[in-house]
Amino acid sequence: MTNEMPGCPICNDSLSVRLAYGRKSGKPFVMLICARDGRHFRGFINHRPYVNQILEYLETHDKLELGR
């Protein structure tokens, strides 16, 4: 098994990874979206332990970048 992320199933362009929040719940999730056209593909990762791990990584990374 490879660690490469597959491209968009419609156009084969790369997928963007974004952090997003639920409209009603406000809970964070990871969104995969076609970089060329967001109507082609959108996928959501809601697995709470994984999303929390991503948030912790981003928080730590941000602190390192800003020199906090």
C-alpha positions as CSV (number, residue, x, y, z in Angstrom):
1,M,0.0,0.0,0.0
2,T,1.3,3.5,-0.9
3,N,1.0,6.7,1.1
4,E,0.2,8.7,-2.0
5,M,-3.2,10.4,-2.2
6,P,-5.2,9.6,-5.4
7,G,-6.3,12.4,-7.6
8,C,-9.8,13.5,-8.4
9,P,-11.8,10.6,-9.8
10,I,-13.3,13.0,-12.5
11,C,-10.3,15.0,-13.8
12,N,-7.3,13.2,-12.1
13,D,-6.1,16.6,-10.8
14,S,-4.7,16.8,-7.3
15,L,-6.9,17.0,-4.2
16,S,-6.5,19.8,-1.7
17,V,-6.7,19.1,2.0
18,R,-8.4,21.7,4.1
19,L,-9.5,22.1,7.7
20,A,-13.2,22.9,7.9
21,Y,-15.9,23.2,10.5
22,G,-19.5,21.9,10.6
23,R,-22.2,24.5,10.0
24,K,-24.4,23.5,12.8
25,S,-22.1,21.6,15.1
26,G,-19.0,23.7,14.7
27,K,-16.9,20.6,15.0
28,P,-13.7,20.4,12.9
29,F,-13.1,17.9,10.1
30,V,-10.7,17.4,7.3
31,M,-12.0,18.0,3.8
32,L,-10.5,16.7,0.6
33,I,-11.6,18.7,-2.4
34,C,-10.7,18.7,-6.1
35,A,-8.2,21.5,-6.7
36,R,-9.5,22.2,-10.2
37,D,-13.3,22.2,-9.5
38,G,-14.8,21.6,-6.1
39,R,-17.9,20.2,-7.7
40,H,-15.9,17.2,-9.0
41,F,-15.1,15.7,-5.6
42,R,-15.4,16.5,-1.9
43,G,-14.6,14.0,0.8
44,F,-14.8,14.5,4.6
45,I,-12.8,12.8,7.4
46,N,-14.7,13.0,10.6
47,H,-12.8,10.4,12.7
48,R,-12.4,12.4,15.9
49,P,-9.0,11.0,17.0
50,Y,-7.5,11.6,13.6
51,V,-8.9,15.1,13.3
52,N,-7.6,15.9,16.8
53,Q,-4.2,14.7,15.9
54,I,-4.2,17.0,12.8
55,L,-5.3,19.9,14.9
56,E,-2.5,19.3,17.5
57,Y,0.0,19.0,14.7
58,L,-1.2,22.3,13.1
59,E,-1.1,24.1,16.5
60,T,2.4,22.9,17.2
61,H,3.6,23.7,13.6
62,D,2.1,27.2,13.8
63,K,3.9,27.9,17.1
64,L,7.2,26.8,15.6
65,E,6.6,28.9,12.6
66,L,5.8,32.0,14.6
67,G,8.6,31.4,17.2
68,R,6.3,31.2,20.1
